[in-house]
């Protein structure tokens, strides 16, 4: 792949990841209208987060394994068109059951394409995986800014909430057509994933810790951006447009922070960056407990976004470091699947408890998983030092 193709290919990957980020974060601002359409309670609406994360988890495991068997480009083609089609059909679905199935499929296909494209970025940037993966997910953040702002505006207009997913579907088709135009090396026969290699990946202690940290982080992040609109409207009495803007500010902080994290990753270790970002996130979450700080919600949510920013890509990029370019599809797939498990469980539990407890108190409890992530980052860093000294 020559330099020009590599550059254009990266643009196509980044745009596709942007659309996935846009779709993933639109549900928060329109969740009230969705609950009215389907006649579901707050706790029951948590099922949409659960089925999306469940689809993400199931599909991304098999997507990663299949990509190391038949090639990453084929997985991108099938999952990309599946993702776009699921969004289109979801926007047209008249049935709750059919809508839930389609949301499951959208989560699955979307996760498969994001995981595969992330592995591709790591593959074409050997030795610089942390910066490449982190920078690619700056564009996820851009999409996540656009998504809730657009959906929040839509929620305050006469347009049906389904329009948001119809637009996302159209953009997804464009993104997939663009990204599959580029050539990508096929899997060589001697590099295809075997069961022995799969077991080796799962028995790697550092990788298991990595997956644990990813699950904890995704659970926290999904809960925050997914339930913030409800928290602002239910607890603080603010309208949907403002709530959507707050989620966009959160993702603005994540996006800016990821750009900064990508730059800093060349100078600082993961344990330093991840720990610092976790501390900032903890401050942002604890700020929700103070009624005196509620008028400063735009500042605290932006601060929370800065804290969240680099935690996920810095941790996930370790999969590329651990296994280099061999079996990265499987490694990234399993790491993303771990995140799916976190996103599948924590927001649902949060929504169920939120029926009885103030959300501001629940937000503060999310600091506990972040403390565990800090501990894991130090363990992983120490493990890397031992491996390097033994080499």
C-alpha positions in Angstrom: 0.0 0.0 0.0 1.7 3.2 -1.1 1.7 6.4 0.9 -1.2 8.1 -0.9 -3.4 5.1 -0.6 -2.5 4.7 3.1 -3.5 8.3 3.7 -6.8 8.1 1.9 -7.5 4.7 3.4 -7.0 6.2 6.8 -9.5 9.0 6.0 -12.1 6.4 4.9 -11.6 4.4 8.1 -11.9 7.5 10.3 -15.1 8.6 8.5 -16.6 5.2 9.0 -15.7 5.2 12.7 -17.2 8.7 13.0 -20.6 7.5 11.7 -20.5 4.6 14.2 -19.9 7.1 17.0 -22.7 9.3 15.8 -25.2 6.4 15.7 -24.1 5.0 19.1 -24.8 8.1 21.0 -28.0 9.3 19.5 -30.3 7.3 21.7 -29.8 9.4 24.8 -31.6 12.6 23.6 -34.4 10.7 21.9 -34.9 8.0 24.6 -37.9 9.9 26.0 -39.7 10.0 22.7 -38.8 6.3 22.1 -40.2 5.4 25.5 -43.4 7.1 24.5 -43.6 5.4 21.2 -43.0 2.0 22.7 -44.9 2.7 25.9 -41.9 1.6 28.1 -40.7 2.8 31.5 -37.2 4.2 32.2 -36.0 0.9 33.4 -37.4 -1.0 30.4 -35.8 1.5 28.0 -32.5 0.2 29.4 -33.1 -2.9 27.3 -32.1 -1.0 24.2 -28.7 -0.4 25.7 -28.5 -4.1 26.7 -29.5 -5.6 23.3 -27.1 -3.2 21.4 -24.2 -4.1 23.7 -25.2 -7.8 23.5 -25.1 -7.7 19.7 -21.8 -5.8 19.9 -20.3 -8.4 22.2 -21.5 -11.5 20.3 -20.6 -10.2 16.8 -17.3 -8.7 17.6 -15.9 -11.9 19.0 -16.8 -13.8 15.8 -15.9 -10.8 13.6 -12.4 -10.7 15.0 -11.9 -14.5 14.6 -13.4 -14.6 11.1 -11.2 -11.6 10.0 -8.1 -13.6 10.9 -9.4 -16.5 8.9 -10.9 -14.9 5.7 -9.5 -11.4 5.8 -10.4 -8.1 7.4 -11.7 -6.5 4.2 -14.4 -9.1 3.8 -15.6 -8.6 7.3 -15.8 -4.8 6.7 -17.9 -5.3 3.6 -20.5 -7.7 5.2 -20.6 -5.9 8.6 -20.7 -2.5 7.0 -23.6 -3.1 4.8 -25.3 -5.0 7.6 -24.9 -2.1 9.9 -26.3 0.4 7.5 -29.3 -1.8 6.6 -30.1 -2.5 10.2 -30.3 1.2 10.9 -32.5 1.8 7.9 -34.9 -0.9 8.9 -34.9 0.2 12.5 -36.0 3.7 11.4 -38.9 2.1 9.5 -39.9 -0.6 12.0 -43.5 -0.4 13.4 -43.0 -3.2 15.9 -41.2 -3.1 19.3 -39.9 -6.7 19.0 -38.6 -6.1 15.5 -37.0 -2.8 16.7 -35.2 -4.6 19.5 -33.9 -7.3 17.1 -32.7 -4.6 14.7 -31.0 -2.6 17.5 -29.3 -5.9 18.4 -28.1 -6.3 14.8 -27.0 -2.7 14.5 -24.9 -3.1 17.7 -23.4 -6.3 16.4 -22.5 -5.2 12.9 -21.4 -1.8 14.2 -19.1 -3.4 16.7 -17.7 -5.8 14.2 -16.8 -3.0 11.8 -15.3 -0.7 14.5 -13.2 -3.6 15.9 -12.0 -4.7 12.5 -11.1 -1.1 11.3 -9.3 -0.5 14.6 -7.2 -3.6 14.0 -6.5 -2.4 10.5 -5.2 1.0 11.8 -2.9 -0.9 14.2 -1.7 -3.2 11.4 -0.7 -0.3 9.0 1.1 1.6 11.8 3.5 -1.0 13.4 5.4 0.3 16.3 3.0 3.3 16.7 -0.2 1.4 17.6 -1.1 3.5 20.6 -1.0 6.8 18.8 -2.7 5.5 15.6 -5.6 3.8 17.4 -6.1 6.8 19.8 -6.1 9.3 16.9 -8.5 7.1 14.9 -11.0 7.3 17.7 -10.8 11.0 17.8 -13.2 10.7 14.9 -15.5 8.4 17.0 -15.6 11.4 19.4 -16.5 13.8 16.5 -19.4 11.5 15.6 -20.4 11.2 19.2 -20.6 15.1 19.4 -22.7 15.3 16.3 -25.0 12.4 17.2 -26.5 13.7 20.5 -26.6 17.4 19.3 -28.5 16.4 16.2 -30.8 14.0 18.0 -31.4 16.5 20.8 -32.4 19.2 18.2 -34.6 16.6 16.5 -36.3 15.8 19.8 -37.5 19.4 20.1 -38.9 19.5 16.6 -41.9 18.0 14.8 -39.7 15.4 13.1 -40.2 11.9 14.4 -37.2 10.4 16.3 -36.8 7.7 13.6 -35.5 10.4 11.3 -32.2 10.5 13.2 -31.6 6.8 12.4 -32.6 7.2 8.8 -29.9 9.9 8.3 -27.4 7.7 10.1 -28.2 4.9 7.8 -27.6 7.0 4.7 -24.3 8.2 6.0 -23.3 4.6 6.9 -23.9 3.4 3.4 -21.7 6.2 2.0 -18.9 5.4 4.5 -18.9 1.7 3.8 -18.8 2.2 0.0 -15.8 4.6 0.5 -13.8 2.3 2.8 -14.1 -0.9 0.7 -12.7 0.8 -2.4 -9.2 0.4 -1.0 -7.1 -2.7 -1.2 -6.0 -4.5 1.9 -3.6 -7.4 2.2 -5.3 -10.8 2.3 -4.5 -13.3 5.1 -1.7 -15.6 4.2 -2.2 -19.3 4.8 0.5 -19.6 7.4 -1.0 -16.6 9.3 -4.5 -17.8 9.7 -5.8 -18.2 13.2 -5.7 -21.7 14.7 -7.4 -22.9 17.9 -4.0 -23.2 19.6 -3.3 -19.5 19.0 -6.8 -18.6 20.2 -6.2 -20.4 23.5 -2.9 -18.7 23.8 -4.5 -15.3 23.5 -7.1 -16.1 26.1 -4.4 -17.5 28.5 -2.4 -14.3 28.4 -2.6 -12.8 31.9 -1.9 -9.2 30.6 -4.6 -9.6 27.9 -7.2 -10.8 30.5 -6.4 -7.7 32.7 -6.7 -5.5 29.6 -10.2 -7.0 28.9 -11.3 -6.4 32.5 -10.2 -2.7 32.3 -12.0 -2.3 29.0 -15.2 -3.8 30.4 -15.2 -1.5 33.4 -14.5 1.6 31.4 -17.1 1.0 28.7 -19.7 0.3 31.4 -18.9 3.6 33.1 -18.8 5.6 29.8 -22.0 4.1 28.3 -23.9 4.7 31.5 -22.8 8.4 31.7 -23.6 9.4 28.1 -26.6 7.2 27.9 -28.3 8.4 31.0 -27.1 12.0 31.2 -30.1 13.4 29.2 -32.5 11.6 31.6 -30.6 12.8 34.6 -30.7 16.4 33.4 -34.3 16.3 32.5 -35.6 14.2 35.4 -33.4 15.4 38.3 -32.7 19.0 37.2 -35.8 19.7 35.0 -33.9 20.8 31.9 -35.2 20.3 28.3 -34.0 17.7 25.7 -32.1 20.2 23.6 -30.0 21.3 26.5 -29.5 17.7 27.6 -28.3 16.8 24.1 -25.9 19.7 24.1 -24.5 18.4 27.5 -23.8 15.0 26.0 -22.2 16.7 23.0 -20.0 18.7 25.4 -19.1 15.4 27.1 -18.0 14.1 23.7 -16.3 17.3 22.8 -14.1 16.8 25.9 -13.5 13.2 24.9 -12.6 14.2 21.3 -10.2 16.9 22.3 -8.7 14.8 25.1 -8.1 11.9 22.6 -6.2 14.2 20.3 -4.1 15.3 23.2 -3.7 11.7 24.5 -2.5 10.6 21.0 0.3 13.3 21.2 1.2 12.5 24.8 1.3 8.7 24.2 4.7 9.3 22.5 6.2 10.8 25.7 4.4 9.1 28.7 3.7 5.5 29.7 0.2 4.1 29.7 0.1 3.9 33.5 0.8 7.7 33.8 -1.7 8.7 31.1 -4.5 6.3 32.1 -4.2 7.1 35.8 -4.2 10.8 35.2 -7.3 10.6 33.0 -9.1 8.4 35.6 -8.4 11.0 38.3 -9.9 13.7 36.1 -13.0 11.5 35.4 -13.4 10.9 39.1 -13.5 14.6 39.8 -16.1 15.1 37.1 -18.3 12.3 38.5 -18.1 13.6 42.1 -19.0 17.1 40.9 -22.5 15.8 40.1 -23.1 15.3 43.9 -22.9 19.0 44.6 -26.0 21.1 44.0 -23.8 24.2 44.0 -22.0 22.9 40.9 -25.2 22.1 38.9 -25.2 25.6 37.2 -21.7 24.7 36.0 -22.9 21.5 34.3 -21.3 22.4 30.9 -17.9 22.7 32.7 -18.2 19.5 34.7 -19.4 17.4 31.8 -16.6 18.8 29.5 -14.1 18.0 32.3 -15.6 14.5 32.5 -15.1 14.1 28.8 -11.5 15.1 29.0 -11.0 12.5 31.7 -12.8 9.7 29.7 -10.9 10.6 26.5 -7.9 8.4 26.2 -8.7 5.7 28.7 -10.4 3.3 26.2 -8.0 3.7 23.1 -4.9 3.6 25.3 -6.0 0.4 26.9 -7.3 -1.3 23.8 -4.2 -0.4 21.8 -2.2 -2.7 24.1 -3.8 -5.6 22.2 -1.8 -4.5 19.1 1.3 -4.2 21.3 0.9 -7.6 22.9 0.3 -9.5 19.6 1.8 -7.2 17.0 0.3 -7.6 13.5 -0.5 -11.4 14.0 -4.0 -12.2 15.1 -4.8 -8.6 15.9 -8.4 -9.1 14.5 -9.1 -11.7 17.2 -7.3 -9.8 19.9 -9.1 -6.5 19.2 -12.4 -8.4 18.8 -12.1 -10.0 22.2 -11.1 -6.7 23.8 -14.0 -4.9 22.2 -16.3 -7.8 23.3 -15.2 -7.3 26.9 -16.3 -3.7 26.5 -19.6 -4.9 25.1 -20.1 -6.9 28.3 -19.6 -3.8 30.4 -21.9 -1.7 28.2 -24.5 -4.5 28.3 -24.7 -4.7 32.1 -23.8 -1.5 33.9 -26.3 0.9 32.1 -29.2 -1.5 32.6 -28.5 -1.9 36.3 -28.1 1.8 36.5 -31.4 2.5 34.9 -33.2 -0.1 37.1 -31.8 1.5 40.3 -32.4 5.0 39.0 -36.1 4.3 39.5 -35.5 4.6 43.2 -32.3 6.6 43.8 -31.1 10.0 42.5 -28.9 9.6 39.5 -26.4 12.1 40.9 -25.6 9.6 43.7 -25.3 6.8 41.2 -22.9 8.8 39.1 -20.6 9.1 42.1 -20.5 5.3 42.5 -19.1 5.0 39.0 -15.7 6.2 40.5 -15.1 2.8 41.9 -14.6 1.0 38.5 -12.2 3.8 37.6 -10.0 3.2 40.6 -9.8 -0.5 39.5 -8.7 0.6 36.0 -5.9 2.7 37.6 -4.7 -0.4 39.5 -4.8 -2.5 36.3 -2.8 0.1 34.3 0.0 -0.2 36.8 0.0 -4.0 36.8 0.1 -4.0 32.9 2.9 -1.5 32.9 4.9 -3.6 35.4 4.3 -6.7 33.3 5.6 -5.0 30.2 8.8 -4.0 32.0 9.4 -7.6 33.1 8.9 -8.8 29.5 11.3 -6.2 28.1 14.0 -7.0 30.7 13.6 -10.7 29.9 13.9 -10.2 26.1 
